């Protein structure tokens, strides 16, 4: 079975359950929803419009490294942008509540 790198876009708490929301990392041209992380051990762009649910325990995952906080924010923003495009802005709006 071929193993492809992915970037987890779900929270660490969710990921430790053995499942995660992930985006594939492929050798692709950069675009508005393709983020190229730096200082990670694999080459390519994160395809933020290709969010998938993965069972990490069934796939025998291994951690390759960590992206910087700013790169994680870029990927997160692009994922939210792709969801807003797919669902329409009104349905995807996230409520802001004071803490």
matplotlib code that plots the C-alpha trace (Angstrom):
import matplotlib.pyplot as plt

x = [0.0, 1.4, 1.7, 1.1, 1.8, -1.0, -1.4, -3.8, -6.2, -8.2, -7.2, -4.6, -7.3, -9.3, -6.2, -5.2, -8.5, -7.0, -9.0, -8.3, -9.3, -6.5, -5.5, -3.2, 0.3, 1.1, 3.6, 1.3, 1.3, 0.6, -2.9, -5.1, -6.0, -2.6, -0.2, 3.5, 4.8, 8.5, 10.8, 8.9, 10.4, 8.2, 7.9, 4.7, 1.6, -1.2, -4.5, -6.8, -9.9, -9.4, -10.3, -10.7, -11.6, -8.9, -8.7, -5.1, -5.0, -6.2, -3.7, -0.7, 0.4, 3.7, 4.4, 6.9, 7.2, 5.4, 4.6, 5.0, 2.1, 1.8, 1.7, -1.0, -3.0, -2.6, -3.8, -6.7, -7.8, -7.7, -9.7, -12.3, -12.3, -12.9, -15.8, -17.3, -17.0, -18.7, -21.5, -22.1, -21.0, -24.2, -24.2, -20.5, -20.3, -18.8, -20.5, -18.3, -19.1, -17.4, -15.6]
y = [0.0, 3.4, 5.9, 9.6, 12.5, 14.4, 17.5, 17.1, 20.1, 18.9, 19.7, 17.6, 16.5, 15.0, 13.5, 11.6, 9.7, 7.9, 9.8, 13.1, 15.5, 15.7, 17.3, 15.6, 16.9, 16.5, 17.8, 20.4, 24.0, 26.5, 28.1, 30.1, 26.9, 25.2, 26.0, 25.0, 24.5, 25.1, 23.3, 20.0, 16.7, 16.2, 18.3, 19.6, 21.6, 21.0, 20.7, 22.6, 21.9, 18.1, 17.7, 14.0, 12.1, 9.4, 6.6, 7.0, 3.7, 1.6, 3.3, 2.9, 6.5, 8.0, 11.6, 13.2, 16.6, 19.8, 23.0, 26.4, 28.2, 30.6, 27.8, 26.0, 29.3, 29.6, 26.1, 26.6, 29.8, 28.1, 25.1, 27.5, 29.4, 26.2, 25.3, 28.7, 28.4, 24.9, 25.8, 29.4, 32.2, 32.3, 28.6, 28.5, 31.6, 30.8, 32.7, 34.9, 34.8, 36.8, 34.7]
z = [0.0, -1.0, 1.8, 1.1, 3.4, 4.9, 7.1, 10.1, 10.2, 13.2, 16.8, 18.7, 21.2, 18.3, 16.6, 19.8, 19.5, 16.5, 13.9, 12.2, 9.5, 7.0, 3.8, 1.3, 0.5, -3.2, -5.7, -7.3, -8.5, -5.9, -6.0, -3.6, -1.7, -2.1, 0.7, 0.5, 4.0, 4.7, 7.1, 6.9, 5.8, 2.7, -0.5, -2.0, -1.3, 1.1, -0.9, 1.5, -0.6, -0.2, 3.4, 4.4, 7.5, 8.3, 10.8, 11.8, 13.8, 10.8, 8.5, 10.8, 10.7, 11.7, 12.5, 10.1, 11.7, 12.6, 10.7, 12.2, 13.8, 10.9, 8.4, 10.4, 10.4, 6.6, 6.1, 8.5, 6.8, 3.4, 4.6, 6.0, 2.7, 0.8, 3.1, 2.6, -1.2, -1.1, 1.3, 0.6, 2.9, 5.0, 6.0, 6.8, 8.9, 12.3, 15.2, 17.3, 21.0, 23.8, 26.4]

ax = plt.figure().add_subplot(projection="3d")
ax.plot(x, y, z, "-o")
ax.set_aspect("equal")
plt.show()
